[in-house]
């Protein structure tokens, strides 16, 4: 395919993409396929000779679409949102064409510099303390990670490296392995599975702190565990607070936890993967209070801020903490400016070496929406969640299982877990809408997350009618 | 921006991308900017109100392009290639539109299934042993990682988890920390910096095995270190072999190393990040001999197989090894089919949770080029490297520093390191072509890597004329 054909096929693809997104609600949100469906639809081996583009293109509808879960359908209410916007897609086209690998400043200065400035823009939108901004001479700064899982892992590893150096400075005789064997990290018992997984990867002990009746970690709960652990000779070094947990969008009490972590010299990382986007609205910004105590902070614009995956924004107060943890300097990656202190080589900030020009997506989206447009988008989703909450509350058969703060509603039929499992199964089997469950205090709960950019009040109303209807059917079948 | 405007702007962007790539050689390959150039060109904060697309678009040339290192210019010979092709860009547009997050089968069955089948296609193209293919009931299988760094880390962590379980099965009293403190992993002293970094991340001892005069690890060198380490009570558990090292594209002697690793129950991972693409050609496939001894294998189609970044292909012989290392099953990620044994939940195979629909790129590229087209592409680049090698060899002032096997030529002026450093500085300062150096056996060496899809013989000739001219100037300045 040469540039001339790309001009033609690219324009066709632009129309296909626009058609797909404009008509997405006509597609069944969750596919009917069984495991292994795809293998029999295509050849067992790659073709020897080139095929025509027509043949490839027509297979999108034949092979791919029947097996797609349509995350951008207004009938998709599962997991959390993943962003999708036209400006982000345009920026990604440009990113693909430039196709630079921005591991160092020299590998493509624009790639590094736009990222640093975009993370400052975003940090200012969130009203992050100045410590976290790169500015022109700050000690902090931001970076785009692929996912929140990677951000948590990076923070954990940086904290591990820092505490080891700190202890060895006082006790040069203690080996790294010995120190690591004594370390202990903490998170909420509601934290995302990726936090526990980060502990596994880093070979580190990770404990879950029990939450209160709002699914929030409180200061006294952490303090209690710290005292117990210090008494047995363990070394607490890391706490991952969650703002907006995955099960119920609960918020750890960072204003209580932060001062404890600071006093005890424990690295506090804040994971606000989903909720973070909302903090650009003044009315939700108080949810981030206590950020001033954190060493690192992360959220995913690729969830709820209209920047397509992957774009997970992370800031650190002291970038030397993160860089120092993994710095490697082979000759083939050296460049003239790196010792000047003026440049950022983002390869030291992340697990992979290579990285795409992802900040273009932020730049396009923020400029095309403006801060006001982004705030309006967040508020609309929160409004839709509140609307759904009202519908649930108005129905005596149901209960709300957790405070509705942002775009997630946790609800269930009053009754057994089995009853709710059956209801969810019927909802998903009907294929009209798609939801996933969670467990809260031993209860099986349905999660209704407002996800798609195109979700409107009518979709929420329709979803509720459908759920309510399936619930009626189910309840009628039960013996009284 | 609504769908109607996206149709218009998307088509303009397709033309911009085509124009950029068609005319890329007219742009200066390496930018003139100084660190910090970009910040002053754009506002300090995101706009409150939405801007027009025209304003954003015109800033591409004003703000971004002056700071881009043009990796796809035919005058770019630095690092290793990164792929860029029209079919891959079309597939990425589709990937962005579908915008699913394929962490589990249910999250978008097509995303998981196409990936499994594409990795089988690619495995067959490389003539990998059947053990590595997923087939319909195999124990092995492939996965797309973001980068080779992540693949190495995943392999290392899977090996760590496996050895710990194995030792604890015989000695239930030994703690994980105690076992880990005795473990030792190995790689070539020519291995990529990411291998050493993986050891740092996993908190694992990592040793470098000395290479022979071809920069290759041989069996006896590994055997010697293993004996020494076992004698001091260490537990060897992982060896990362490199096929196509970053400094000089050297090949570890896997046919000698593999049997040793198998006999000693050491996990052998093969990192062929750059060279792997060439193994689709029968004449280069012997370089992969010994793969049958490996537990895991990885290379980057996003380097040299025309699939845009990121697409790092990894295979394991026994997928339970990799899945078992990190499996986490929160309720919100469970789905009906996951216990059936028929589905793959790729989140267990990787560091991040989220993942894009990257296999679309492979599918489009392999079908639009065909195996023959891809082989021709590899052969063309190898031919251009050989052409450059001949030019260097014909000039008595220069020497070739390592065997030219694929698309990389390592060369230098006969003389001091300082002389060569000066030559490289002048080459890069002239901005006509872009190269990076490496160090081989204490010598400062220039690397000429054939990178761009559009590089032709005339560009290589021109590059050589330029280098030769700058060398003449430099040598004339020297006192005799």
Interface residues (C-beta under 8 A of the other chain):
Chain A: X1 X2 X3 X4 X5 X6 X7 X9 X10 X11 X13 X14 X15 X16 X17 X18 X20 X21 X22 X31 X33 X35 X36 X37 X38 X39 X42 X44 X45 X46 X47 X48 X49 X50 X51 X53 X55 X56 X60 X63 X64 X65 X66 X67 X68 X69 X70 X71 X72 X79 X82 X83 X84 X85 X86 X87 X88 X89 X90 X92 X93 X94 X96 X97 X98 X99 X100 X101 X105 X106 X107 X108 X109 X110 X111 X113 X114 X116 X117 X120 X121 X122 X124 X125 X136 X146 X147 X148 X149 X150 X153 X157 X160 X175 X176 X177 X178 X180 X181 X192 X193 X194 X196 X197 X200 X201 X202 X203 X204 X246 X247 X302 X308 X309 X310 X325 X326 X328 X329 X330 X331 X332 X333 X334 X337 X340 X342 X343 X351 X352 X353 X354 X356 X360 X363 X364 X366 X367 X368 X369 X370 X371 X372 X373 X436 X437 X438 X439 X444 X447
Chain B: X1 X2 X3 X4 X5 X6 X7 X9 X10 X11 X13 X14 X15 X16 X17 X18 X20 X21 X22 X31 X33 X35 X36 X37 X38 X39 X42 X44 X45 X46 X47 X48 X49 X50 X51 X53 X55 X56 X60 X63 X64 X65 X66 X67 X68 X69 X70 X71 X72 X79 X82 X83 X84 X85 X86 X87 X88 X89 X90 X92 X93 X94 X96 X97 X98 X99 X100 X101 X105 X106 X107 X108 X109 X110 X111 X113 X114 X116 X117 X120 X121 X122 X124 X125 X136 X146 X147 X148 X149 X150 X153 X157 X160 X175 X176 X177 X178 X180 X181 X192 X193 X194 X196 X197 X200 X201 X202 X203 X204 X246 X247 X302 X308 X309 X310 X325 X326 X328 X329 X330 X331 X332 X333 X334 X337 X340 X342 X343 X351 X352 X353 X354 X356 X360 X363 X364 X366 X367 X368 X369 X370 X371 X372 X373 X436 X437 X438 X439 X444 X447
